[in-house]
Amino acid sequence: MTTDAELLERSSHDPGAFRELYERYAERIHAFHRSRTRDPDAALDLTAETFAQAWENRRSFADQREGSCGPWLFGIARNLLLRSVRDGRLAREASRRLHLTVRDAQVAPGPEWIDGLDESIEVALAEALDGLPRAQYLAVTGRVLRDESYDGIARELDCSPGAARIRVSRGLAALRTALTPERNS
């Protein structure tokens, strides 16, 4: 099976590849937005904008999840939701960028859209941890969750303490990348 990252790379010369990526994630992204907004039209607008931003930023995607674009797409969706609430905009940005004339959404973004979003962060963290290579996962969970020494982690991973430090560092960097909101202007 073709990985998400491969589809994203192929999409620069094969738009059908992006469609395949869309088909893999559209229902889950839409369900995320619908659960937050509780409005079908707003959820559709936000889902469309999530994929519009993914299309526009596809060249900047850095594969941190062994080929999975899921955390990246949900990061875009989360940031879009937060920005929509903050700015009170839904379709205007996408319409302007795509040069379309579309009536404004009938629903106003409200703070209830982001109530409990911290639960989503916990899910994102669990997914990001699960996406780490095994050695990094063991190193990060050993050091951060169990407060093990680098010597102890090195023994567990059958490597040097220096290599254990590098695995923790790389694992934390990968988590930071997966969980840091994109800066879209």
C-alpha positions, 0 to 999 in steps of 0.5 A: 500500500502506498504511504500517505507521504508517497501520495503527498509527494506524487500529488505535485505531478498527479492530482489523483494522488492527493484525492486518494489522500483526501479519501483516506482522511476526509471522513475523520477530519469531517467527524473531528470538525462536526464533533467540535462545531455541531453544525454540518455546514461549518464542519464541511467548510472547515474540512474543505479548508483543512484540505485546501491548506494541506494542498497549499502546504504539501511541499513543506510536509516533513515525514515524521510518522513513517509515512503517515500524514494523519497527525499533520492533517489533524494539526492543520484541522485543529489550528484552523478550528482555533483560528476560526473561533479566534477570527470568526471566519470560515469560508471567507479565506478559502473563497478569497484565495480560490477567487470564489464568491460564496455567501458567508457561513450562517453559523458563527464560530463560538468558544464551545467549538474548542471546549475540551480540545485538550482531550484532543491534545491527549489523543494527538500525544498518544498518536504521536508517541505511537508513531515514534520508532520503537527505540525512540518510543522506549527512550522517551517513555523511559526518560520522561514518564518513568524518570529513568537515567540515561544509563538505565535506558542505554542498558534497556536499549543495548546502546551507549548512554550517548546514543540513549540521549540522542534517541530521547532528543530525537523522539522529543523533537519528533513529538514537538514537530507533531504537536506544534501548531503550524503558523499560518497567516 
